[in-house]
Amino acid sequence: EAAVTQSPRNKVAVTGGKVTLSCNQTNNHNNMYWYRQDTGHGLRLIHYSYGAGSTEKGDIPDGYKASRPSQENFSLILELATPSQTSVYFCASGDRDWGYEQYFGPGTRLTVL
Amino acid sequence: QQQVRQSPQSLTVWEGETAILNCSYENSAFDYFPWYQQFPGEGPALLIAIRSVSDKKEDGGFTIFFNKREKNLSLHIKDSQPGDSATYFCAASGGGADRLTFGKGTQLIIQP
């Protein structure tokens, strides 16, 4: 069964530290997405990608970088983590050929102290 | 600017009743509207979706009613069960953009 996996599932980081969140998909989808979910805000798009080597800014890209080294992998990078980046992060994959449907991973809970 | 709005923020209904979740949007270019269901500790999962060429979509006990002129839609959950208790997100896409815009969600509680 096609799947989206994320690692780590939980992460505690210190302010100013570098954090990398990883995502892997076996759906063979072209597009991948990173969202954060906060109470009262729903799901907000941070970065997305149309394929290996491409990254695009979403609605809230400040403080985040993304990397898509292959069709299967998409990383979210926090170069200098801040407490305001404490959140739950979801990765998703999708493809226009699949009707814009997106399939989500289980999420990573990040706490920045 | 919030392009997709959901109401109510929270909804409690009795088991067996029909739960009605509302969604409205601003962008006329939106033409695809999925609803996602999320249980605590899990990622959202696609529940049902509709395209703007249709005014109704049914799948099991879930029905979407879509009003293009009014730019709103609703998700009806018939004969609701405690297992339907979850957060429901309305989303929208269109205009050639390979991305979804999500509403803030409705937390649904089904009381037994």
Interface residues (C-beta under 8 A of the other chain):
Chain A: V4 N31 Y33 Y35 G40 H41 G42 L43 R44 L45 Y48 Y50 G58 F90 A92 G94 R96 G99 Y100 E101 Q102 Y103 F104 G105 P106 G107
Chain B: Y32 P34 Y36 G41 E42 G43 P44 A45 L46 A49 F89 S93 D98 R99 L100 T101 F102 G103 K104 G105
